[in-house]
Amino acid sequence: MTSIRLTTAQAIVRYLAAQQTVTAAGEVPLFAGVWAIFGHGNVAAMGEALAAAHESLPTYRAHNEQAMAHAAIAFAKASNRRRMMACTSSIGPGATNMVTAAAVAHVNRLPVLLLPGDVYASRRPDPVLQQIEDFADATVSANDCFRPVSRYFDRITRPEQLLVALPRALSVLTDPAECGPVTLALCQDTQAEAFDFPVSFFVDRVHRPRRIRADEGELDHASELLRDAKRPMIIAGGGVHYSEACDTLREFAERHDIPISETQAGKSAIAWDHPLNLGSIGVTGTTAANACAEEADVVLAVGTRLQDFTTGSRSLFQDPAMRLIQMNVASFDVAKHNAVPVVGDAKAGLEELSRRLDSHRAPAVWGEGLRRRISDWTQTAESVLAGTGSGLPSDAQVIGGVNRAATPDEIIVCAAGGLPGELHKLWRASQVGGYHLEYGYSCMGYEIAGGLGVKMAHPDRAVTVMVGDGSYLMMNSEIATSVMLGFKLTIVVLNNGGFGCIDRLQRGTGGQSFNNLLSSTRHETLPELDFAAHAASLGATSEKVTGIAELEAALDRARGAERTYVIVIDTDPTLATEAGGHWWDVAIPEVSESEPVRTARSEYEQATKAQKVGE
């Protein structure tokens, strides 16, 4: 057997560079590169290996470990999980900074390879700098924090362990059902140790997308339910995108005249103005989608986890006889909500289900009613999105200005706060993949770093990030990275003076404004925050605008700019779109001296009676 002597770090880099994948462009590297922030725990060995391979496996430097992992996750999401990136950090805070990002990837079922440095396997210099010592378990390190937020975890203490660990890692990263973050914790001394690896281990391997075919019996049962349905509807989740089944979904809906609603991850699977698109569903849903959901007797959920925002905390579907069909590659998901399971790929599953339905179409009277609802919602949204000439604008009015200025192929990026709810209901995506929201983990700080990852996946498409001032203050460093790498973003910062979304929730649950808006926090002097000046200090072009007309003019200037462009606009923290939406289970104190809280608790207890748990 021919062998080659390599360090552990060199072997990892060589192996990653040898992995290929198949996309519409043909065979391309599976790993688009490695994000790296070096420290004493990875600079010597991993740094040496990456430097030697920079042409076959590019290395990118970020300014924050969590942010670089967010960028990698967003890249994978925007690539429909066909391509991915790796991230390497030092031991200690560099490693634990990535734990939050690992949770983002885990919740959203997105592939990212995390390579944090770890303690010495030999324990010769034990304890080393930044080592966490467990008084009762010497095998524990800070990297054990990754265990609950990794789909696969391993600690590499010997070079030859890679012969098993790397193939297993790749099998998880590329599997449609198991897909999620993989953590290989790399002991510092092991990274530098050499081993005679088989040359065959580094032969190029092509990972072809796997389509899990659904069971014939499950498809037969689902098709029978759809044939008998009087009021069927579809919920499109992120799995529709990952399966590249958007056209298939649209054709299925058109052929059988079944309306489509969209989750946050599923939005932009179908054009906003398609006559069968009900829009968003659930807590942040449109009146059209939620009214249909309340009446539906058969719901086909495709590629969704059906989290509480989608189901209105299990209170949205009101027909006692409603049957839920769950089509998903993960058996874990199809078992939820007492659903009729169809374990399989979205594209293949919809095609096979359509063949069984043949020319069957939903009752015409159902279609007539939903078209009226779609028309009514379109008119409502128009009025909400319209600009205003006086007072601070609402988030919705800013969204309207950004949407009107956007090109048809533009990608909008957001993550947390009040904006995702407004965007879910109101953003009008014209093309597939034009809407990129991280709302599984709703992670503040994802927005700008995520926008960078999206732009790296789609350098030919305009990418606009919408971010609140709270998220901006949490994580903004990758503005500098976007400028440094030449990946231009347009970033719209909505400044409402704090955490406006949670302040509204606080007051909506009977509480008083406390510790969310900056004005309601403990303070001696409120800082005068100049977001435009701050963005400029990171290398971006920036400006502050007043009103929607100035915003749209600034967006036009941003379009012609050569580098990342930041636009800041003050907004009203008290305003949110009243139209649409649905109840959400936010537990309110059962005992309180506050009368508004007691009233809110009484209303909460009444609302919980609509929940269907275990049915």
Order of alpha helices (4+ residues) and beta strands (2+ residues): beta-alpha-beta-beta-beta-alpha-beta-alpha-beta-alpha-alpha-beta-beta-alpha-beta-alpha-beta-beta-alpha-beta-alpha-alpha-beta-beta-alpha-beta-alpha-beta-alpha-beta-alpha-alpha-alpha-beta-alpha-beta-alpha-beta-alpha-alpha-beta-alpha-alpha-beta-alpha-beta-alpha
